[in-house]
């Protein structure tokens, strides 16, 4: 592995990782900031990774409908965005609407990924036309 390119080292680290969401800092020991950024960009262009926020990446797979890269996490964007919040160290809880649905008080399912975040959050997490909506507690 000594003569491997940085891109190959990043790919190997991604394959070995059990995490659903990868942070840019997970690859900081492999090379410089700009070098790692270029390697991640190449993987995004190759359809192996998807960027869901600044410094937030997840594995990608081709969409069955369009063939374009999409999030390869069970639960899709909703699960990936929640995993990202957890990786970033934020305390979060399901939104009030989701809580009402889970309690059986309503039959309406929220179409958007929504969470209640404890503390201050000023970060955008999104993919395509989906974005994480959050309320501060």
N, CA, C and O atoms as CSV, one atom per row, in Angstrom:
chain,resi,resn,atom,element,x,y,z
A,1,UNK,N,N,0.826,-1.196,0.000
A,1,UNK,CA,C,0.000,0.000,0.000
A,1,UNK,C,C,0.868,1.256,0.000
A,1,UNK,O,O,0.359,2.371,-0.117
A,2,UNK,N,N,2.184,1.067,0.132
A,2,UNK,CA,C,3.071,2.201,0.239
A,2,UNK,C,C,3.095,3.042,-1.039
A,2,UNK,O,O,3.182,4.267,-0.957
A,3,UNK,N,N,3.020,2.421,-2.203
A,3,UNK,CA,C,3.091,3.138,-3.464
A,3,UNK,C,C,1.712,3.451,-4.049
A,3,UNK,O,O,1.627,3.871,-5.203
A,4,UNK,N,N,0.643,3.260,-3.296
A,4,UNK,CA,C,-0.708,3.510,-3.789
A,4,UNK,C,C,-0.983,4.999,-3.891
A,4,UNK,O,O,-0.407,5.806,-3.161
A,5,UNK,N,N,-1.858,5.342,-4.793
A,5,UNK,CA,C,-2.247,6.739,-4.913
A,5,UNK,C,C,-3.197,7.110,-3.771
A,5,UNK,O,O,-3.786,6.244,-3.122
A,6,UNK,N,N,-3.324,8.381,-3.551
A,6,UNK,CA,C,-4.206,8.857,-2.485
A,6,UNK,C,C,-5.644,8.428,-2.750
A,6,UNK,O,O,-6.365,8.055,-1.825
A,7,UNK,N,N,-6.057,8.481,-4.005
A,7,UNK,CA,C,-7.427,8.084,-4.353
A,7,UNK,C,C,-7.667,6.627,-3.979
A,7,UNK,O,O,-8.729,6.293,-3.454
A,8,UNK,N,N,-6.698,5.757,-4.240
A,8,UNK,CA,C,-6.843,4.342,-3.884
A,8,UNK,C,C,-6.906,4.156,-2.372
A,8,UNK,O,O,-7.646,3.304,-1.880
A,9,UNK,N,N,-6.139,4.945,-1.640
A,9,UNK,CA,C,-6.178,4.870,-0.181
A,9,UNK,C,C,-7.534,5.324,0.359
A,9,UNK,O,O,-8.059,4.738,1.305
A,10,UNK,N,N,-8.097,6.370,-0.247
A,10,UNK,CA,C,-9.416,6.859,0.170
A,10,UNK,C,C,-10.481,5.806,-0.121
A,10,UNK,O,O,-11.348,5.551,0.714
A,11,UNK,N,N,-10.417,5.194,-1.304
A,11,UNK,CA,C,-11.383,4.149,-1.665
A,11,UNK,C,C,-11.298,2.985,-0.687
A,11,UNK,O,O,-12.325,2.458,-0.259
A,12,UNK,N,N,-10.094,2.586,-0.333
A,12,UNK,CA,C,-9.913,1.483,0.616
A,12,UNK,C,C,-10.473,1.847,1.990
A,12,UNK,O,O,-11.103,1.016,2.644
A,13,UNK,N,N,-10.247,3.068,2.423
A,13,UNK,CA,C,-10.778,3.511,3.716
A,13,UNK,C,C,-12.300,3.519,3.703
A,13,UNK,O,O,-12.931,3.160,4.697
A,14,UNK,N,N,-12.892,3.927,2.585
A,14,UNK,CA,C,-14.356,3.941,2.465
A,14,UNK,C,C,-14.902,2.522,2.526
A,14,UNK,O,O,-15.902,2.269,3.198
A,15,UNK,N,N,-14.249,1.591,1.826
A,15,UNK,CA,C,-14.707,0.191,1.823
A,15,UNK,C,C,-14.623,-0.428,3.209
A,15,UNK,O,O,-15.494,-1.210,3.590
A,16,UNK,N,N,-13.599,-0.093,3.960
A,16,UNK,CA,C,-13.407,-0.670,5.291
A,16,UNK,C,C,-14.304,-0.043,6.350
A,16,UNK,O,O,-14.549,-0.643,7.397
A,17,UNK,N,N,-14.788,1.147,6.080
A,17,UNK,CA,C,-15.575,1.872,7.073
A,17,UNK,C,C,-16.989,1.309,7.182
A,17,UNK,O,O,-17.613,0.968,6.177
A,18,UNK,N,N,-17.476,1.217,8.394
A,18,UNK,CA,C,-18.848,0.774,8.643
A,18,UNK,C,C,-19.800,1.964,8.799
A,18,UNK,O,O,-21.007,1.783,8.958
A,19,UNK,N,N,-19.254,3.166,8.752
A,19,UNK,CA,C,-20.051,4.367,8.971
A,19,UNK,C,C,-20.891,4.679,7.737
A,19,UNK,O,O,-20.459,4.466,6.604
A,20,UNK,N,N,-22.100,5.187,7.976
A,20,UNK,CA,C,-22.985,5.556,6.868
A,20,UNK,C,C,-22.595,6.894,6.265
A,20,UNK,O,O,-22.697,7.097,5.056
A,21,UNK,N,N,-22.147,7.805,7.122
A,21,UNK,CA,C,-21.740,9.135,6.674
A,21,UNK,C,C,-20.263,9.308,7.008
A,21,UNK,O,O,-19.822,9.022,8.121
A,22,UNK,N,N,-19.521,9.775,6.032
A,22,UNK,CA,C,-18.087,9.983,6.200
A,22,UNK,C,C,-17.799,11.472,6.252
A,22,UNK,O,O,-18.367,12.254,5.489
A,23,UNK,N,N,-16.917,11.855,7.152
A,23,UNK,CA,C,-16.496,13.240,7.265
A,23,UNK,C,C,-15.178,13.417,6.530
A,23,UNK,O,O,-14.399,12.474,6.398
A,24,UNK,N,N,-14.937,14.618,6.057
A,24,UNK,CA,C,-13.667,14.893,5.392
A,24,UNK,C,C,-12.502,14.641,6.347
A,24,UNK,O,O,-11.422,14.230,5.924
A,25,UNK,N,N,-12.725,14.886,7.612
A,25,UNK,CA,C,-11.662,14.685,8.601
A,25,UNK,C,C,-11.301,13.203,8.773
A,25,UNK,O,O,-10.241,12.897,9.318
A,26,UNK,N,N,-12.156,12.281,8.324
A,26,UNK,CA,C,-11.835,10.860,8.384
A,26,UNK,C,C,-10.634,10.511,7.500
A,26,UNK,O,O,-10.000,9.472,7.688
A,27,UNK,N,N,-10.326,11.383,6.536
A,27,UNK,CA,C,-9.251,11.125,5.590
A,27,UNK,C,C,-8.064,12.072,5.786
A,27,UNK,O,O,-7.145,12.078,4.967
A,28,UNK,N,N,-8.066,12.858,6.839
A,28,UNK,CA,C,-7.054,13.891,7.042
A,28,UNK,C,C,-5.650,13.319,7.192
A,28,UNK,O,O,-4.672,13.973,6.830
A,29,UNK,N,N,-5.542,12.115,7.719
A,29,UNK,CA,C,-4.221,11.527,7.922
A,29,UNK,C,C,-3.608,10.957,6.641
A,29,UNK,O,O,-2.445,10.554,6.637
A,30,UNK,N,N,-4.380,10.922,5.561
A,30,UNK,CA,C,-3.888,10.348,4.309
A,30,UNK,C,C,-3.116,11.345,3.452
A,30,UNK,O,O,-2.297,10.947,2.623
A,31,UNK,N,N,-3.372,12.635,3.646
A,31,UNK,CA,C,-2.692,13.632,2.835
A,31,UNK,C,C,-3.122,15.027,3.236
A,31,UNK,O,O,-3.820,15.212,4.233
A,32,UNK,N,N,-2.702,16.005,2.456
A,32,UNK,CA,C,-3.059,17.388,2.721
A,32,UNK,C,C,-4.528,17.664,2.431
A,32,UNK,O,O,-5.206,16.878,1.769
A,33,UNK,N,N,-5.004,18.788,2.937
A,33,UNK,CA,C,-6.405,19.169,2.799
A,33,UNK,C,C,-6.825,19.219,1.326
A,33,UNK,O,O,-7.852,18.651,0.952
A,34,UNK,N,N,-6.039,19.892,0.500
A,34,UNK,CA,C,-6.378,20.025,-0.920
A,34,UNK,C,C,-6.279,18.694,-1.650
A,34,UNK,O,O,-7.097,18.403,-2.523
A,35,UNK,N,N,-5.291,17.888,-1.305
A,35,UNK,CA,C,-5.140,16.584,-1.953
A,35,UNK,C,C,-6.330,15.685,-1.658
A,35,UNK,O,O,-6.867,15.038,-2.557
A,36,UNK,N,N,-6.739,15.649,-0.397
A,36,UNK,CA,C,-7.898,14.838,-0.016
A,36,UNK,C,C,-9.139,15.361,-0.716
A,36,UNK,O,O,-9.968,14.578,-1.179
A,37,UNK,N,N,-9.275,16.667,-0.797
A,37,UNK,CA,C,-10.420,17.258,-1.481
A,37,UNK,C,C,-10.486,16.852,-2.950
A,37,UNK,O,O,-11.562,16.560,-3.471
A,38,UNK,N,N,-9.332,16.834,-3.614
A,38,UNK,CA,C,-9.298,16.420,-5.021
A,38,UNK,C,C,-9.669,14.941,-5.172
A,38,UNK,O,O,-10.388,14.571,-6.099
A,39,UNK,N,N,-9.180,14.106,-4.266
A,39,UNK,CA,C,-9.504,12.676,-4.321
A,39,UNK,C,C,-11.000,12.450,-4.099
A,39,UNK,O,O,-11.615,11.640,-4.792
A,40,UNK,N,N,-11.582,13.162,-3.138
A,40,UNK,CA,C,-13.018,13.034,-2.888
A,40,UNK,C,C,-13.824,13.529,-4.085
A,40,UNK,O,O,-14.834,12.928,-4.452
A,41,UNK,N,N,-13.378,14.618,-4.687
A,41,UNK,CA,C,-14.062,15.165,-5.877
A,41,UNK,C,C,-14.026,14.153,-7.028
A,41,UNK,O,O,-15.016,13.994,-7.744
A,42,UNK,N,N,-12.900,13.474,-7.207
A,42,UNK,CA,C,-12.798,12.457,-8.251
A,42,UNK,C,C,-13.763,11.307,-7.993
A,42,UNK,O,O,-14.359,10.776,-8.930
A,43,UNK,N,N,-13.923,10.917,-6.727
A,43,UNK,CA,C,-14.845,9.840,-6.390
A,43,UNK,C,C,-16.295,10.274,-6.582
A,43,UNK,O,O,-17.142,9.461,-6.955
A,44,UNK,N,N,-16.583,11.540,-6.332
A,44,UNK,CA,C,-17.933,12.059,-6.585
A,44,UNK,C,C,-18.217,12.043,-8.077
A,44,UNK,O,O,-19.293,11.624,-8.502
A,45,UNK,N,N,-17.253,12.499,-8.875
A,45,UNK,CA,C,-17.426,12.508,-10.328
A,45,UNK,C,C,-17.547,11.100,-10.897
A,45,UNK,O,O,-18.212,10.901,-11.914
A,46,UNK,N,N,-16.907,10.113,-10.250
A,46,UNK,CA,C,-16.981,8.721,-10.696
A,46,UNK,C,C,-18.258,8.035,-10.222
A,46,UNK,O,O,-18.544,6.910,-10.633
A,47,UNK,N,N,-19.034,8.706,-9.354
A,47,UNK,CA,C,-20.291,8.136,-8.876
A,47,UNK,C,C,-20.131,7.178,-7.710
A,47,UNK,O,O,-21.044,6.403,-7.424
A,48,UNK,N,N,-18.998,7.212,-7.034
A,48,UNK,CA,C,-18.783,6.340,-5.889
A,48,UNK,C,C,-19.163,6.996,-4.566
A,48,UNK,O,O,-19.442,6.305,-3.586
A,49,UNK,N,N,-19.175,8.325,-4.535
A,49,UNK,CA,C,-19.542,9.088,-3.342
A,49,UNK,C,C,-20.571,10.139,-3.710
A,49,UNK,O,O,-20.674,10.555,-4.864
A,50,UNK,N,N,-21.330,10.562,-2.707
A,50,UNK,CA,C,-22.290,11.656,-2.851
A,50,UNK,C,C,-22.014,12.640,-1.727
A,50,UNK,O,O,-21.824,12.242,-0.578
A,51,UNK,N,N,-21.992,13.910,-2.055
A,51,UNK,CA,C,-21.782,14.957,-1.050
A,51,UNK,C,C,-23.148,15.428,-0.561
A,51,UNK,O,O,-23.995,15.824,-1.362
A,52,UNK,N,N,-23.363,15.386,0.764
A,52,UNK,CA,C,-24.645,15.823,1.311
A,52,UNK,C,C,-24.516,17.101,2.126
A,52,UNK,O,O,-25.513,17.612,2.637
A,53,UNK,N,N,-23.327,17.612,2.251
A,53,UNK,CA,C,-23.095,18.853,2.981
A,53,UNK,C,C,-21.615,19.158,2.968
A,53,UNK,O,O,-20.810,18.379,2.458
A,54,UNK,N,N,-21.269,20.288,3.527
A,54,UNK,CA,C,-19.862,20.672,3.560
A,54,UNK,C,C,-19.093,19.690,4.438
A,54,UNK,O,O,-19.307,19.626,5.649
A,55,UNK,N,N,-18.200,18.929,3.821
A,55,UNK,CA,C,-17.408,17.951,4.543
A,55,UNK,C,C,-18.151,16.681,4.895
A,55,UNK,O,O,-17.649,15.879,5.683
A,56,UNK,N,N,-19.352,16.470,4.327
A,56,UNK,CA,C,-20.169,15.293,4.614
A,56,UNK,C,C,-20.362,14.485,3.338
A,56,UNK,O,O,-20.816,15.008,2.320
A,57,UNK,N,N,-20.014,13.206,3.404
A,57,UNK,CA,C,-20.106,12.340,2.230
A,57,UNK,C,C,-20.755,11.023,2.621
A,57,UNK,O,O,-20.684,10.602,3.776
A,58,UNK,N,N,-21.381,10.383,1.658
A,58,UNK,CA,C,-21.935,9.060,1.861
A,58,UNK,C,C,-21.711,8.240,0.601
A,58,UNK,O,O,-21.487,8.792,-0.476
A,59,UNK,N,N,-21.772,6.943,0.735
A,59,UNK,CA,C,-21.584,6.076,-0.424
A,59,UNK,C,C,-22.707,6.298,-1.432
A,59,UNK,O,O,-23.816,6.698,-1.077
A,60,UNK,N,N,-22.394,6.029,-2.688
A,60,UNK,CA,C,-23.381,6.233,-3.746
A,60,UNK,C,C,-23.625,4.932,-4.505
A,60,UNK,O,O,-22.781,4.036,-4.532
A,61,UNK,N,N,-24.782,4.859,-5.107
A,61,UNK,CA,C,-25.133,3.773,-6.017
A,61,UNK,C,C,-25.945,4.382,-7.144
A,61,UNK,O,O,-26.545,5.442,-6.961
A,62,UNK,N,N,-25.981,3.740,-8.308
A,62,UNK,CA,C,-26.771,4.300,-9.403
A,62,UNK,C,C,-28.269,4.164,-9.110
A,62,UNK,O,O,-28.722,3.132,-8.615
A,63,UNK,N,N,-29.016,5.201,-9.416
A,63,UNK,CA,C,-30.465,5.162,-9.261
A,63,UNK,C,C,-31.063,4.201,-10.275
A,63,UNK,O,O,-30.635,4.168,-11.428
A,64,UNK,N,N,-32.039,3.427,-9.859
A,64,UNK,CA,C,-32.696,2.486,-10.773
A,64,UNK,C,C,-33.543,3.209,-11.806
A,64,UNK,O,O,-33.821,2.666,-12.875
A,65,UNK,N,N,-33.954,4.428,-11.492
A,65,UNK,CA,C,-34.814,5.186,-12.393
A,65,UNK,C,C,-33.994,6.003,-13.388
A,65,UNK,O,O,-34.210,5.910,-14.596
A,66,UNK,N,N,-33.056,6.802,-12.882
A,66,UNK,CA,C,-32.324,7.726,-13.741
A,66,UNK,C,C,-30.910,7.279,-14.080
A,66,UNK,O,O,-30.326,7.749,-15.056
A,67,UNK,N,N,-30.362,6.380,-13.286
A,67,UNK,CA,C,-28.979,5.966,-13.485
A,67,UNK,C,C,-27.973,6.911,-12.857
A,67,UNK,O,O,-26.778,6.615,-12.855
A,68,UNK,N,N,-28.419,8.037,-12.326
A,68,UNK,CA,C,-27.548,8.998,-11.670
A,68,UNK,C,C,-27.200,8.505,-10.262
A,68,UNK,O,O,-27.966,7.746,-9.668
A,69,UNK,N,N,-26.058,8.929,-9.729
A,69,UNK,CA,C,-25.685,8.500,-8.373
A,69,UNK,C,C,-26.698,8.998,-7.334
A,69,UNK,O,O,-27.154,10.140,-7.383
A,70,UNK,N,N,-27.028,8.125,-6.413
A,70,UNK,CA,C,-27.933,8.474,-5.327
A,70,UNK,C,C,-27.382,7.899,-4.026
A,70,UNK,O,O,-26.413,7.141,-4.047
A,71,UNK,N,N,-27.979,8.247,-2.916
A,71,UNK,CA,C,-27.498,7.847,-1.596
A,71,UNK,C,C,-27.692,6.346,-1.392
A,71,UNK,O,O,-28.784,5.819,-1.605
A,72,UNK,N,N,-26.632,5.666,-0.979
A,72,UNK,CA,C,-26.672,4.223,-0.749
A,72,UNK,C,C,-26.708,3.940,0.750
A,72,UNK,O,O,-25.801,3.315,1.300
A,73,UNK,N,N,-27.762,4.407,1.393
A,73,UNK,CA,C,-27.967,4.193,2.824
A,73,UNK,C,C,-29.388,3.696,2.994
A,73,UNK,O,O,-30.317,4.256,2.412
A,74,UNK,N,N,-29.565,2.653,3.785
A,74,UNK,CA,C,-30.914,2.175,4.062
A,74,UNK,C,C,-31.699,3.304,4.730
A,74,UNK,O,O,-31.281,3.814,5.770
A,75,UNK,N,N,-32.803,3.689,4.159
A,75,UNK,CA,C,-33.584,4.808,4.679
A,75,UNK,C,C,-33.365,6.079,3.882
A,75,UNK,O,O,-34.029,7.085,4.133
A,76,UNK,N,N,-32.452,6.053,2.932
A,76,UNK,CA,C,-32.252,7.172,2.020
A,76,UNK,C,C,-31.719,8.435,2.687
A,76,UNK,O,O,-30.948,8.386,3.645
A,77,UNK,N,N,-32.163,9.572,2.139
A,77,UNK,CA,C,-31.660,10.858,2.605
A,77,UNK,C,C,-32.006,11.108,4.068
A,77,UNK,O,O,-31.195,11.660,4.811
A,78,UNK,N,N,-33.189,10.709,4.480
A,78,UNK,CA,C,-33.613,10.947,5.865
A,78,UNK,C,C,-32.646,10.281,6.845
A,78,UNK,O,O,-32.208,10.914,7.805
A,79,UNK,N,N,-32.317,9.031,6.615
A,79,UNK,CA,C,-31.402,8.304,7.495
A,79,UNK,C,C,-29.983,8.865,7.399
A,79,UNK,O,O,-29.287,8.968,8.409
A,80,UNK,N,N,-29.556,9.227,6.194
A,80,UNK,CA,C,-28.201,9.768,6.017
A,80,UNK,C,C,-28.056,11.118,6.718
A,80,UNK,O,O,-27.024,11.388,7.334
A,81,UNK,N,N,-29.071,11.959,6.629
A,81,UNK,CA,C,-28.981,13.272,7.264
A,81,UNK,C,C,-28.964,13.144,8.785
A,81,UNK,O,O,-28.270,13.903,9.462
A,82,UNK,N,N,-29.713,12.204,9.321
A,82,UNK,CA,C,-29.705,11.987,10.769
A,82,UNK,C,C,-28.375,11.401,11.232
A,82,UNK,O,O,-27.872,11.748,12.301
A,83,UNK,N,N,-27.815,10.513,10.421
A,83,UNK,CA,C,-26.497,9.965,10.749
A,83,UNK,C,C,-25.438,11.063,10.708
A,83,UNK,O,O,-24.496,11.056,11.500
A,84,UNK,N,N,-25.597,12.003,9.785
A,84,UNK,CA,C,-24.658,13.126,9.695
A,84,UNK,C,C,-24.727,13.991,10.948
A,84,UNK,O,O,-23.695,14.404,11.476
A,85,UNK,N,N,-25.936,14.267,11.426
A,85,UNK,CA,C,-26.073,15.052,12.655
A,85,UNK,C,C,-25.410,14.337,13.837
A,85,UNK,O,O,-24.747,14.964,14.662
A,86,UNK,N,N,-25.597,13.043,13.902
A,86,UNK,CA,C,-24.991,12.265,14.972
A,86,UNK,C,C,-23.471,12.298,14.872
A,86,UNK,O,O,-22.786,12.468,15.881
A,87,UNK,N,N,-22.936,12.136,13.657
A,87,UNK,CA,C,-21.477,12.174,13.469
A,87,UNK,C,C,-20.905,13.535,13.823
A,87,UNK,O,O,-19.775,13.632,14.302
A,88,UNK,N,N,-21.685,14.593,13.588
A,88,UNK,CA,C,-21.219,15.945,13.892
A,88,UNK,C,C,-21.361,16.289,15.376
A,88,UNK,O,O,-20.893,17.339,15.815
A,89,UNK,N,N,-22.003,15.410,16.147
A,89,UNK,CA,C,-22.105,15.607,17.589
A,89,UNK,C,C,-23.333,16.373,18.043
A,89,UNK,O,O,-23.378,16.833,19.184
A,90,UNK,N,N,-24.332,16.523,17.181
A,90,UNK,CA,C,-25.561,17.226,17.568
A,90,UNK,C,C,-26.535,16.258,18.221
A,90,UNK,O,O,-26.649,15.102,17.814
A,91,UNK,N,N,-27.232,16.743,19.233
A,91,UNK,CA,C,-28.312,15.996,19.851
A,91,UNK,C,C,-29.583,16.333,19.079
A,91,UNK,O,O,-29.906,17.509,18.911
A,92,UNK,N,N,-30.303,15.330,18.611
A,92,UNK,CA,C,-31.505,15.586,17.816
A,92,UNK,C,C,-32.584,14.590,18.214
A,92,UNK,O,O,-32.316,13.556,18.825
A,93,UNK,N,N,-33.807,14.938,17.848
A,93,UNK,CA,C,-34.962,14.078,18.090
A,93,UNK,C,C,-35.889,14.189,16.886
A,93,UNK,O,O,-35.827,15.180,16.158
A,94,UNK,N,N,-36.746,13.195,16.660
A,94,UNK,CA,C,-37.697,13.292,15.551
A,94,UNK,C,C,-38.608,14.502,15.726
A,94,UNK,O,O,-38.841,14.961,16.845
A,95,UNK,N,N,-39.113,15.005,14.623
A,95,UNK,CA,C,-39.984,16.181,14.673
A,95,UNK,C,C,-41.308,15.838,15.361
A,95,UNK,O,O,-41.633,14.668,15.562
A,96,UNK,N,N,-42.057,16.870,15.714
A,96,UNK,CA,C,-43.350,16.679,16.368
A,96,UNK,C,C,-44.314,15.894,15.485
A,96,UNK,O,O,-45.051,15.040,15.977
A,97,UNK,N,N,-44.312,16.179,14.182
A,97,UNK,CA,C,-45.204,15.468,13.260
A,97,UNK,C,C,-44.873,13.982,13.198
A,97,UNK,O,O,-45.775,13.145,13.166
A,98,UNK,N,N,-43.602,13.656,13.183
A,98,UNK,CA,C,-43.208,12.244,13.156
A,98,UNK,C,C,-43.573,11.564,14.470
A,98,UNK,O,O,-43.982,10.403,14.482
A,99,UNK,N,N,-43.423,12.287,15.569
A,99,UNK,CA,C,-43.815,11.744,16.867
A,99,UNK,C,C,-45.309,11.456,16.935
A,99,UNK,O,O,-45.723,10.431,17.476
A,100,UNK,N,N,-46.121,12.362,16.385
A,100,UNK,CA,C,-47.565,12.138,16.362
A,100,UNK,C,C,-47.923,10.926,15.516
A,100,UNK,O,O,-48.815,10.157,15.876
A,101,UNK,N,N,-47.229,10.749,14.385
A,101,UNK,CA,C,-47.479,9.592,13.527
A,101,UNK,C,C,-47.086,8.300,14.242
A,101,UNK,O,O,-47.815,7.309,14.193
A,102,UNK,N,N,-45.937,8.317,14.899
A,102,UNK,CA,C,-45.471,7.124,15.603
A,102,UNK,C,C,-46.368,6.759,16.777
A,102,UNK,O,O,-46.499,5.585,17.122
A,103,UNK,N,N,-46.988,7.770,17.393
A,103,UNK,CA,C,-47.910,7.520,18.504
A,103,UNK,C,C,-49.293,7.101,18.032
A,103,UNK,O,O,-50.123,6.698,18.847
A,104,UNK,N,N,-49.557,7.186,16.742
A,104,UNK,CA,C,-50.856,6.807,16.197
A,104,UNK,C,C,-51.889,7.915,16.249
A,104,UNK,O,O,-53.078,7.654,16.062
A,105,UNK,N,N,-51.462,9.158,16.500
A,105,UNK,CA,C,-52.401,10.278,16.597
A,105,UNK,C,C,-52.787,10.839,15.236
A,105,UNK,O,O,-53.774,11.568,15.132
A,106,UNK,N,N,-52.039,10.519,14.200
A,106,UNK,CA,C,-52.336,11.021,12.867
A,106,UNK,C,C,-51.923,9.975,11.838
A,106,UNK,O,O,-51.093,9.109,12.113
A,107,UNK,N,N,-52.509,10.068,10.659
A,107,UNK,CA,C,-52.161,9.154,9.575
A,107,UNK,C,C,-51.290,9.837,8.522
A,107,UNK,O,O,-50.899,9.218,7.532
A,108,UNK,N,N,-50.990,11.116,8.744
A,108,UNK,CA,C,-50.189,11.860,7.788
A,108,UNK,C,C,-48.709,11.591,8.016
A,108,UNK,O,O,-48.223,11.628,9.147
A,109,UNK,N,N,-48.007,11.321,6.932
A,109,UNK,CA,C,-46.572,11.080,7.003
A,109,UNK,C,C,-45.865,12.305,6.447
A,109,UNK,O,O,-46.198,12.783,5.362
A,110,UNK,N,N,-44.907,12.805,7.178
A,110,UNK,CA,C,-44.149,13.965,6.729
A,110,UNK,C,C,-43.310,13.589,5.514
A,110,UNK,O,O,-42.582,12.596,5.541
A,111,UNK,N,N,-43.409,14.368,4.465
A,111,UNK,CA,C,-42.650,14.093,3.242
A,111,UNK,C,C,-41.223,14.603,3.338
A,111,UNK,O,O,-40.355,14.171,2.580
A,112,UNK,N,N,-40.978,15.508,4.255
A,112,UNK,CA,C,-39.653,16.109,4.392
A,112,UNK,C,C,-38.900,15.499,5.564
A,112,UNK,O,O,-39.498,15.012,6.523
A,113,UNK,N,N,-37.589,15.535,5.467
A,113,UNK,CA,C,-36.751,15.107,6.585
A,113,UNK,C,C,-36.705,16.256,7.586
A,113,UNK,O,O,-36.133,17.310,7.306
A,114,UNK,N,N,-37.308,16.049,8.747
A,114,UNK,CA,C,-37.362,17.091,9.768
A,114,UNK,C,C,-36.898,16.519,11.100
A,114,UNK,O,O,-37.206,15.377,11.439
A,115,UNK,N,N,-36.161,17.321,11.846
A,115,UNK,CA,C,-35.709,16.935,13.173
A,115,UNK,C,C,-35.751,18.152,14.086
A,115,UNK,O,O,-35.796,19.293,13.627
A,116,UNK,N,N,-35.737,17.888,15.371
A,116,UNK,CA,C,-35.611,18.930,16.382
A,116,UNK,C,C,-34.198,18.819,16.936
A,116,UNK,O,O,-33.804,17.766,17.436
A,117,UNK,N,N,-33.440,19.896,16.849
A,117,UNK,CA,C,-32.034,19.887,17.257
A,117,UNK,C,C,-31.885,20.675,18.541
A,117,UNK,O,O,-32.410,21.780,18.677
A,118,UNK,N,N,-31.154,20.087,19.489
A,118,UNK,CA,C,-30.848,20.808,20.711
A,118,UNK,C,C,-29.617,21.661,20.457
A,118,UNK,O,O,-28.604,21.175,19.954
A,119,UNK,N,N,-29.711,22.895,20.798
A,119,UNK,CA,C,-28.595,23.807,20.569
A,119,UNK,C,C,-28.739,24.518,19.232
A,119,UNK,O,O,-29.788,24.482,18.588
A,120,UNK,N,N,-27.672,25.150,18.846
A,120,UNK,CA,C,-27.673,25.966,17.638
A,120,UNK,C,C,-27.083,25.176,16.472
A,120,UNK,O,O,-26.027,24.557,16.603
A,121,UNK,N,N,-27.764,25.200,15.350
A,121,UNK,CA,C,-27.284,24.523,14.151
A,121,UNK,C,C,-27.400,25.479,12.981
A,121,UNK,O,O,-28.491,25.943,12.649
A,122,UNK,N,N,-26.276,25.766,12.363
A,122,UNK,CA,C,-26.262,26.644,11.199
A,122,UNK,C,C,-25.501,25.931,10.096
A,122,UNK,O,O,-24.424,26.364,9.686
A,123,UNK,N,N,-26.064,24.848,9.627
A,123,UNK,CA,C,-25.402,24.016,8.639
A,123,UNK,C,C,-26.448,23.470,7.683
A,123,UNK,O,O,-27.543,23.092,8.101
A,124,UNK,N,N,-26.115,23.430,6.413
A,124,UNK,CA,C,-27.048,22.915,5.416
A,124,UNK,C,C,-26.675,21.484,5.075
A,124,UNK,O,O,-25.528,21.186,4.744
A,125,UNK,N,N,-27.654,20.611,5.161
A,125,UNK,CA,C,-27.492,19.222,4.763
A,125,UNK,C,C,-28.551,18.954,3.716
A,125,UNK,O,O,-29.742,19.132,3.970
A,126,UNK,N,N,-28.127,18.530,2.546
A,126,UNK,CA,C,-29.073,18.296,1.469
A,126,UNK,C,C,-28.481,17.461,0.362
A,126,UNK,O,O,-27.267,17.276,0.275
A,127,UNK,N,N,-29.366,16.957,-0.486
A,127,UNK,CA,C,-28.959,16.192,-1.655
A,127,UNK,C,C,-30.033,16.374,-2.723
A,127,UNK,O,O,-31.211,16.110,-2.484
A,128,UNK,N,N,-29.616,16.825,-3.898
A,128,UNK,CA,C,-30.590,17.057,-4.963
A,128,UNK,C,C,-31.571,18.132,-4.539
A,128,UNK,O,O,-31.168,19.229,-4.151
A,129,UNK,N,N,-32.860,17.823,-4.611
A,129,UNK,CA,C,-33.873,18.796,-4.201
A,129,UNK,C,C,-34.355,18.569,-2.769
A,129,UNK,O,O,-35.300,19.224,-2.329
A,130,UNK,N,N,-33.727,17.660,-2.044
A,130,UNK,CA,C,-34.090,17.401,-0.654
A,130,UNK,C,C,-33.144,18.152,0.268
A,130,UNK,O,O,-31.951,18.277,-0.008
A,131,UNK,N,N,-33.694,18.646,1.364
A,131,UNK,CA,C,-32.849,19.273,2.369
A,131,UNK,C,C,-33.418,18.970,3.749
A,131,UNK,O,O,-34.625,18.796,3.921
A,132,UNK,N,N,-32.532,18.914,4.712
A,132,UNK,CA,C,-32.926,18.631,6.090
A,132,UNK,C,C,-33.517,19.903,6.689
A,132,UNK,O,O,-32.888,20.960,6.669
A,133,UNK,N,N,-34.708,19.791,7.210
A,133,UNK,CA,C,-35.335,20.895,7.929
A,133,UNK,C,C,-35.175,20.621,9.416
A,133,UNK,O,O,-35.297,19.480,9.864
A,134,UNK,N,N,-34.904,21.663,10.170
A,134,UNK,CA,C,-34.714,21.459,11.594
A,134,UNK,C,C,-35.299,22.610,12.375
A,134,UNK,O,O,-35.390,23.744,11.905
A,135,UNK,N,N,-35.692,22.269,13.588
A,135,UNK,CA,C,-36.182,23.268,14.543
A,135,UNK,C,C,-35.235,23.234,15.727
A,135,UNK,O,O,-34.768,22.171,16.137
A,136,UNK,N,N,-34.959,24.400,16.267
A,136,UNK,CA,C,-34.115,24.455,17.461
A,136,UNK,C,C,-34.965,24.306,18.685
A,136,UNK,O,O,-36.101,24.778,18.727
A,137,UNK,N,N,-34.424,23.657,19.677
A,137,UNK,CA,C,-35.164,23.436,20.915
A,137,UNK,C,C,-34.696,24.383,21.976
A,137,UNK,O,O,-35.202,24.353,23.098
